[in-house]
Amino acid sequence: MLEEELTVTQFHDIIQTANFVKLLMLQVITAKLKLEASSEQKKLLGEVSLAYRDALNFTSQLNFENGKSSNGTKIQKLVYRDLRSRFNLPSQMACNVPRQVGATYKGLLTKLRQNREAIEKGWTKKKFKGLDKAPKYISRICNLNYLRDFSFRPDNQISIITLKGRIIVGYSGYSKHLELIKSGTKIGGAKIYYSKPTKTYYLLVSLELELPEIESSSLKRVVGADVGRRFLTVTTDVENKTQFFSGKETLHKANRYQRARITLQQKGTRSATRRLKLVSGRERRFTADVNHQISKQIVTPNTLFGLEDLTHIRERTKLKKKGKKASKKQRKANRKQAKWSFAELHSFIDYKAVFVGSLAIKVDAYNTSKGCPKCGHVSDNNRPNKGLTFHCECCHFELHADLVGARNITLRTLLSRQDWERTGALSVRPNASNDETKAERLFRYSELRWSSDASRDCIAEQSIVGY
């Protein structure tokens, strides 16, 4: 157990004395299947997807005028008959539309509540305007239920419902996804997706995979990952094996796309508008590709990964000036922050980890970049000018700032693992329900040391910011 301090050298003793605690893993992935439809079948798929989109907008507007409810059942009673008669939707789709609209309003109402809380705490002055008018659906995406709206047939064929009955369409896709479908993997819902550039229909199928149970003793390595903009992520383990992934290329491309958008928007011609549509998704796809490559290099078998819990980081991060009042430099910094794709990178690490017998958990991000991993001293002055050099003003320990953050995350991951071994329960996200819980958690963090030779004088003088 952890009574005073947990050092890196104690990790191996924890592994040897570990209880065999098991964790059942359930992973959901999406298989993207290309529908090899004829011109007539494409016309039928287009009709049903457009009717579904029109039904969503009709339901959204009616729900907006009748109290902005997030209850799918209540919305269904309001619009079901109209959806069947006016849009000619099949019964199951007429049930899916209110559920989807209810989920949209639920998300917007949650954001509205969070915005009010952020305003009260002084994090922002900007009011959330997502519910000032009815949400509008633009994409041609149609939700389907397995065995009711679609089902798989032999010889790579699939039966899909339309407004004029079912059609049998051939499909192709990633070989591993096709094998999972044929092997009897549990299938969830699906979506019809239309790609405008290629004029192709796809079926996005949800697959639920039951992976082998993970035993706590099988996790032989602990890795902490610190994310940022100058370095997209920095990882380290208890043996000081580190990885640095620079964000220079992504920043360069983001700035290039931004300049292209400004030029095309200022031009304003029809050809410029067409060009804007063509390049609209390129930056997003590039960022996703980079995050896939990074997560693939980070994830190793039998490893417990610690990721920072950065929930509401944008609301908690105070920007100086925005809009016309901001300088060109400040607007550029704000744009970089808005395009920070840390959540996507975290999700990629999370889902890739379980496929190799590893696990990812969230740890508290509080003061990971300000706290010294050697003596525990916490201060804003440990990061002079918020640069990339960490210099502890107490013990004078000096290191790359992002690597310091990764070390602190690793230590907190070790602490979560130890709690898992002792109690048999793993917390995948820190409990921040009240101030007392947070204070207790931060006190335990203050006892963590990267090495066992920490200076007791520094420990006695350490800052208690936020306690």
BATIMI-437791 format. One line per 4 residues: number of its first residue (from 1); their letters; for each residue z, x, y of C-alpha. Coordinates in Angstrom, 2 decimals. Example, Ala and Ser with C-alpha at 12.3 -4.5 7.8 and 13.67 -1.06 7.14 Angstrom:
1 = as = 7.80/12.30/-4.50; 7.14/13.67/-1.06 $
//
This chain:
1 = mlee = 0.00/0.00/0.00; -0.46/0.95/3.63; 2.95/1.40/5.29; 2.42/4.02/7.97 $
5 = eltv = -1.06/5.48/7.82; -4.11/5.53/5.53; -6.00/8.81/5.34; -9.42/9.54/3.89 $
9 = tqfh = -7.91/11.65/1.11; -5.94/8.63/-0.13; -9.15/6.73/-0.85; -9.73/8.40/-4.22 $
13 = diiq = -6.17/7.56/-5.31; -6.82/3.92/-4.39; -9.96/3.93/-6.56; -8.08/5.31/-9.58 $
17 = tanf = -5.21/2.80/-9.36; -7.39/-0.18/-8.46; -6.97/-3.55/-10.10; -10.15/-5.00/-11.58 $
21 = vkll = -10.73/-7.73/-9.03; -14.07/-9.57/-9.48; -16.24/-11.28/-6.91; -19.01/-13.71/-7.86 $
25 = mlqv = -22.15/-13.24/-5.77; -24.62/-15.97/-4.85; -27.64/-14.80/-2.86; -30.28/-17.05/-1.29 $
29 = itak = -33.74/-15.58/-0.63; -36.98/-17.10/0.63; -40.23/-16.78/-1.31; -43.34/-16.96/0.88 $
33 = lkle = -46.16/-18.55/-1.13; -49.71/-18.65/0.20; -51.31/-22.03/-0.50; -54.90/-21.66/-1.71 $
37 = asse = -55.97/-25.04/-0.35; -59.48/-26.42/0.07; -60.69/-27.76/3.44; -59.79/-31.33/2.41 $
41 = qkkl = -56.35/-30.28/1.24; -55.77/-28.36/4.49; -56.64/-31.53/6.39; -54.04/-33.51/4.39 $
45 = lgev = -51.40/-30.78/4.90; -52.20/-30.80/8.61; -51.76/-34.56/8.82; -48.37/-34.57/7.13 $
49 = slay = -47.04/-31.58/9.13; -48.18/-33.09/12.46; -46.74/-36.51/11.56; -43.45/-34.82/10.63 $
53 = rdal = -43.38/-32.96/13.96; -44.12/-36.15/15.91; -41.34/-37.90/13.99; -38.92/-35.11/14.92 $
57 = nfts = -39.75/-35.45/18.62; -39.49/-39.25/18.47; -36.11/-39.05/16.73; -34.86/-36.35/19.11 $
61 = qlnf = -35.73/-38.42/22.18; -34.18/-41.60/20.77; -31.03/-39.75/19.76; -30.83/-38.18/23.24 $
65 = engk = -30.93/-41.62/24.81; -28.26/-42.97/22.42; -25.40/-40.53/22.77; -26.68/-37.15/21.48 $
69 = ssng = -25.14/-37.56/18.04; -25.07/-34.74/15.49; -24.38/-37.12/12.58; -27.51/-37.27/10.42 $
73 = tkiq = -26.46/-40.53/8.73; -25.90/-42.25/12.07; -29.28/-41.04/13.36; -30.99/-42.19/10.15 $
77 = klvy = -29.74/-45.76/10.62; -31.23/-45.67/14.11; -34.74/-44.48/13.26; -35.45/-44.83/9.51 $
81 = rdlr = -37.57/-48.00/9.69; -39.62/-46.63/12.59; -40.28/-43.38/10.76; -41.58/-45.26/7.74 $
85 = srfn = -43.76/-47.74/9.62; -44.83/-45.82/12.72; -45.45/-42.37/11.20; -46.08/-43.43/7.59 $
89 = lpsq = -43.67/-40.79/6.28; -42.57/-40.88/2.61; -38.98/-42.02/2.09; -37.52/-38.58/1.47 $
93 = macn = -39.15/-37.11/4.56; -37.88/-40.07/6.59; -34.39/-38.98/5.50; -35.01/-35.28/6.19 $
97 = vprq = -36.06/-35.88/9.80; -32.68/-37.32/10.99; -30.81/-34.57/9.13; -32.86/-31.88/10.83 $
101 = vgat = -32.44/-33.46/14.26; -28.70/-33.83/13.65; -28.47/-30.14/12.71; -30.33/-29.20/15.91 $
105 = ykgl = -27.96/-31.25/18.07; -24.97/-29.84/16.22; -26.07/-26.31/17.07; -26.71/-27.20/20.70 $
109 = ltkl = -23.35/-28.97/21.03; -21.66/-25.89/19.57; -23.39/-23.68/22.13; -22.35/-26.09/24.89 $
113 = rqnr = -18.72/-25.89/23.79; -18.86/-22.11/23.55; -20.44/-21.92/27.01; -17.62/-23.98/28.50 $
117 = eaie = -15.06/-21.70/26.86; -16.90/-18.62/28.16; -16.91/-20.06/31.69; -13.16/-20.76/31.49 $
121 = kgwt = -12.51/-17.17/30.34; -14.67/-15.79/33.12; -17.25/-14.22/30.82; -20.14/-16.01/32.53 $
125 = kkkf = -20.97/-18.39/35.36; -24.24/-19.60/33.90; -24.17/-23.17/32.55; -25.83/-24.04/29.25 $
129 = kgld = -28.86/-26.28/29.86; -29.99/-26.84/26.27; -28.89/-30.49/26.32; -30.14/-31.40/29.80 $
133 = kapk = -33.15/-32.97/28.08; -34.10/-33.88/24.54; -34.94/-30.89/22.33; -38.67/-30.63/21.66 $
137 = yisr = -40.21/-29.45/18.38; -43.45/-27.47/18.65; -43.98/-25.65/15.35; -45.83/-27.39/12.55 $
141 = icnl = -43.05/-27.03/9.98; -42.31/-29.74/7.43; -39.15/-29.79/5.26; -39.58/-30.70/1.58 $
145 = nylr = -37.12/-31.48/-1.23; -37.61/-29.95/-4.67; -38.82/-32.36/-7.40; -39.15/-35.16/-4.83 $
149 = dfsf = -41.61/-33.74/-2.32; -42.89/-30.75/-4.29; -42.76/-29.36/-7.82; -44.23/-26.39/-9.66 $
153 = rpdn = -46.97/-26.74/-12.27; -48.34/-24.28/-14.87; -50.99/-21.69/-13.96; -49.57/-20.99/-10.48 $
157 = qisi = -50.10/-24.48/-9.17; -47.84/-26.67/-7.09; -47.74/-30.41/-6.42; -47.07/-31.33/-2.76 $
161 = itlk = -46.66/-34.78/-1.25; -48.82/-35.86/1.70; -49.31/-39.06/3.67; -52.00/-40.09/1.15 $
165 = grii = -50.28/-39.13/-2.08; -49.77/-35.86/-3.93; -52.18/-32.94/-4.09; -52.30/-30.03/-6.58 $
169 = vgys = -52.71/-26.68/-4.84; -52.89/-23.14/-6.21; -50.59/-20.49/-4.78; -50.06/-16.74/-4.71 $
173 = gysk = -47.29/-14.48/-3.46; -45.07/-11.46/-4.06; -45.00/-10.64/-7.78; -41.20/-10.49/-8.01 $
177 = hlel = -40.88/-13.90/-6.33; -43.41/-15.39/-8.74; -41.47/-13.97/-11.69; -38.23/-15.50/-10.39 $
181 = iksg = -39.88/-18.92/-10.06; -41.29/-18.76/-13.60; -37.98/-17.54/-15.06; -36.17/-20.75/-14.09 $
185 = tkig = -34.34/-19.56/-10.98; -32.54/-22.35/-9.14; -34.89/-23.70/-6.46; -33.68/-25.30/-3.24 $
189 = gaki = -35.70/-26.82/-0.44; -39.00/-25.65/1.01; -40.98/-25.74/4.24; -44.68/-26.05/4.90 $
193 = yysk = -45.58/-23.38/7.44; -48.91/-23.06/9.28; -50.16/-19.70/10.58; -52.47/-20.20/13.56 $
197 = ptkt = -54.10/-16.73/13.59; -55.18/-16.92/9.94; -55.41/-20.75/9.76; -53.49/-20.60/6.49 $
201 = yyll = -50.74/-22.80/5.08; -47.71/-21.26/3.40; -44.84/-22.74/1.44; -41.46/-21.12/2.16 $
205 = vsle = -39.33/-21.79/-0.93; -35.56/-21.20/-1.07; -34.37/-19.45/-4.26; -30.68/-19.25/-5.22 $
209 = lelp = -29.86/-16.17/-7.30; -26.62/-15.79/-9.23; -26.03/-12.05/-9.30; -23.65/-10.20/-11.65 $
213 = eies = -19.98/-10.23/-10.72; -18.83/-7.30/-8.60; -15.64/-5.55/-9.66; -13.66/-3.87/-6.92 $
217 = sslk = -13.39/-0.71/-9.01; -17.19/-0.50/-9.23; -17.45/0.16/-5.47; -17.22/3.94/-5.48 $
221 = rvvg = -18.24/4.54/-1.87; -17.21/3.14/1.52; -19.64/3.32/4.46; -19.17/2.24/8.08 $
225 = advg = -22.21/1.37/10.24; -22.14/1.43/14.04; -25.08/-0.30/15.77; -26.43/0.23/19.25 $
229 = rrfl = -29.54/0.66/21.40; -29.96/4.43/21.85; -29.24/4.82/18.14; -30.03/1.65/16.24 $
233 = tvtt = -27.36/2.52/13.71; -25.15/5.45/12.75; -23.48/5.46/9.33; -20.84/7.65/7.75 $
237 = dven = -18.75/7.62/4.59; -15.37/9.14/3.74; -17.03/12.43/2.79; -18.70/12.74/6.23 $
241 = ktqf = -22.20/12.02/4.94; -23.89/10.64/8.06; -27.20/9.06/8.99; -28.61/8.66/12.51 $
245 = fsgk = -31.45/6.21/13.24; -32.88/6.63/16.73; -33.91/3.62/18.81; -36.27/5.59/21.03 $
249 = etlh = -39.44/4.25/19.43; -38.33/0.60/19.51; -37.32/0.89/23.17; -40.66/2.48/24.01 $
253 = kanr = -42.60/-0.29/22.28; -40.42/-3.01/23.80; -41.16/-1.66/27.28; -44.86/-1.46/26.46 $
257 = yqra = -44.97/-5.08/25.28; -43.06/-6.14/28.38; -45.58/-4.46/30.68; -48.44/-6.09/28.76 $
261 = ritl = -46.84/-9.53/29.12; -46.30/-9.07/32.86; -49.92/-8.01/33.36; -51.33/-10.92/31.34 $
265 = qqkg = -49.04/-13.48/32.98; -50.01/-12.28/36.45; -53.69/-12.47/35.57; -53.29/-16.09/34.46 $
269 = trsa = -56.83/-16.62/33.13; -57.70/-18.52/29.96; -58.57/-15.30/28.15; -55.26/-13.77/29.26 $
273 = trrl = -53.41/-16.81/27.88; -55.22/-16.45/24.55; -54.27/-12.78/24.49; -50.62/-13.63/25.17 $
277 = klvs = -50.59/-15.91/22.13; -52.04/-13.13/19.97; -49.44/-10.56/20.97; -46.53/-13.01/21.12 $
281 = grer = -45.13/-12.17/17.70; -46.05/-8.51/17.43; -42.87/-7.13/18.99; -40.70/-9.37/16.82 $
285 = rfta = -42.56/-8.33/13.66; -42.33/-4.66/14.61; -38.57/-4.93/15.18; -38.09/-6.73/11.87 $
289 = dvnh = -40.12/-4.05/10.07; -38.00/-1.26/11.60; -34.79/-3.07/10.61; -36.10/-3.51/7.06 $
293 = qisk = -36.84/0.22/6.82; -33.43/1.21/8.19; -31.49/-1.17/5.93; -33.45/0.04/2.91 $
297 = qivt = -32.43/3.64/3.65; -28.80/2.72/4.31; -28.13/0.56/1.28; -26.99/2.47/-1.81 $
301 = pntl = -25.61/1.18/-5.14; -21.90/0.54/-5.69; -20.97/0.76/-2.02; -18.70/-1.26/0.27 $
305 = fgle = -20.35/-1.49/3.71; -18.35/-2.17/6.86; -20.20/-3.87/9.73; -18.84/-4.69/13.17 $
309 = dlth = -18.05/-8.34/13.87; -20.08/-8.73/17.09; -19.90/-12.53/17.31; -20.48/-13.72/20.91 $
313 = irer = -21.01/-10.11/22.04; -23.49/-11.17/24.73; -21.05/-13.69/26.19; -18.23/-11.14/26.11 $
317 = tklk = -20.35/-8.39/27.66; -20.35/-8.78/31.42; -23.65/-8.04/33.11; -23.58/-6.89/36.73 $
321 = kkgk = -26.40/-8.81/38.39; -29.20/-10.99/37.07; -32.38/-12.49/38.45; -33.70/-11.59/41.90 $
325 = kask = -30.36/-10.10/42.96; -30.56/-7.42/40.27; -32.28/-4.09/40.82; -35.27/-3.02/38.74 $
329 = kqrk = -33.03/-0.70/36.73; -30.47/-3.46/36.09; -33.15/-5.95/35.01; -34.47/-3.38/32.56 $
333 = anrk = -30.96/-2.83/31.16; -30.44/-6.60/30.84; -33.74/-6.95/28.99; -32.78/-4.18/26.56 $
337 = qakw = -29.47/-5.89/25.86; -31.11/-9.28/25.33; -33.51/-7.80/22.76; -30.76/-6.04/20.77 $
341 = sfae = -31.42/-7.13/17.16; -28.10/-6.08/15.62; -27.58/-9.43/13.88; -30.91/-9.11/12.08 $
345 = lhsf = -30.09/-5.58/10.94; -26.67/-6.72/9.71; -28.25/-9.58/7.74; -30.79/-7.22/6.13 $
349 = idyk = -28.04/-4.82/5.04; -26.00/-7.74/3.72; -28.65/-9.30/1.53; -30.09/-5.99/0.28 $
353 = avfv = -26.63/-4.74/-0.70; -25.88/-7.43/-3.27; -29.07/-6.66/-5.19; -27.81/-3.13/-6.01 $
357 = gsla = -24.22/-4.06/-6.87; -22.87/-3.39/-3.35; -21.11/-5.54/-0.77; -21.07/-5.84/3.03 $
361 = ikvd = -18.12/-7.17/5.03; -17.38/-7.60/8.75; -14.56/-5.67/10.40; -13.04/-5.98/13.87 $
365 = aynt = -15.14/-4.22/16.53; -12.24/-4.00/19.01; -12.01/-0.49/20.52; -14.11/1.19/17.82 $
369 = skgc = -15.89/3.21/20.51; -12.75/3.97/22.54; -10.21/4.88/19.85; -9.86/8.44/18.62 $
373 = pkcg = -10.16/8.57/14.80; -8.02/11.73/14.70; -4.96/10.83/16.79; -5.40/7.09/17.44 $
377 = hvsd = -5.38/7.34/21.25; -7.29/4.46/22.90; -8.67/4.78/26.42; -11.79/4.05/28.46 $
381 = nnrp = -11.64/7.68/29.61; -12.44/8.84/26.07; -16.09/7.98/26.86; -16.90/9.79/30.14 $
385 = nkgl = -19.57/7.82/32.02; -20.09/5.78/28.84; -22.18/8.64/27.49; -22.93/9.80/23.97 $
389 = tfhc = -20.08/12.34/23.91; -16.60/11.21/22.87; -13.82/13.39/24.27; -10.25/12.34/23.50 $
393 = ecch = -8.08/12.91/26.58; -5.02/13.24/24.34; -5.91/15.61/21.47; -9.23/16.82/22.98 $
397 = felh = -11.13/15.87/19.85; -14.87/15.82/20.62; -17.72/14.23/18.67; -20.85/12.09/19.03 $
401 = adlv = -19.65/8.71/20.39; -21.61/6.59/17.90; -20.33/8.69/15.00; -16.77/8.10/16.24 $
405 = garn = -17.48/4.36/16.15; -18.85/4.65/12.61; -15.74/6.56/11.50; -13.41/3.93/12.93 $
409 = itlr = -15.41/1.20/11.19; -15.18/3.14/7.92; -11.40/3.38/8.24; -11.08/-0.36/8.88 $
413 = tlls = -13.33/-1.03/5.88; -10.99/1.11/3.78; -8.10/-1.02/5.02; -9.91/-4.24/4.03 $
417 = rqdw = -10.61/-2.79/0.62; -6.96/-1.88/0.15; -5.92/-5.42/1.06; -8.45/-6.68/-1.50 $
421 = ertg = -6.93/-4.47/-4.20; -3.38/-5.54/-3.36; -3.89/-9.28/-2.92; -6.99/-10.00/-5.03 $
425 = alsv = -8.66/-11.73/-2.04; -11.40/-10.19/0.07; -11.78/-11.21/3.71; -15.44/-10.94/4.68 $
429 = rpna = -14.64/-11.52/8.36; -11.51/-10.64/10.41; -9.13/-13.49/11.13; -8.93/-14.06/14.89 $
433 = snde = -7.30/-17.49/14.87; -4.49/-16.57/17.23; -3.10/-13.76/19.40; -0.29/-12.91/16.95 $
437 = tkae = -2.73/-12.33/14.12; -4.88/-10.16/16.36; -1.89/-8.13/17.56; -0.77/-7.50/13.98 $
441 = rlfr = -4.27/-6.45/12.98; -4.61/-4.07/15.94; -1.23/-2.55/15.15; -2.42/-1.74/11.63 $
445 = ysel = -5.59/-0.20/13.05; -3.49/2.07/15.27; -2.06/3.70/12.12; -5.45/4.66/10.69 $
449 = rwss = -6.36/8.36/10.74; -9.55/10.15/9.72; -7.47/13.15/8.64; -3.82/13.65/7.65 $
453 = dasr = -3.13/16.32/10.30; -2.87/14.00/13.31; -0.65/15.09/16.16; 2.55/13.04/16.33 $
457 = dcia = 2.84/13.82/20.06; -0.47/12.12/20.66; 0.54/9.19/18.48; 3.65/8.67/20.58 $
461 = eqsi = 1.58/8.71/23.77; -1.26/6.51/22.56; -2.42/3.65/24.73; -1.54/0.07/23.81 $
465 = vgy = -4.45/-1.62/25.60; -4.94/-5.14/24.29; -1.75/-5.30/22.21 $
//
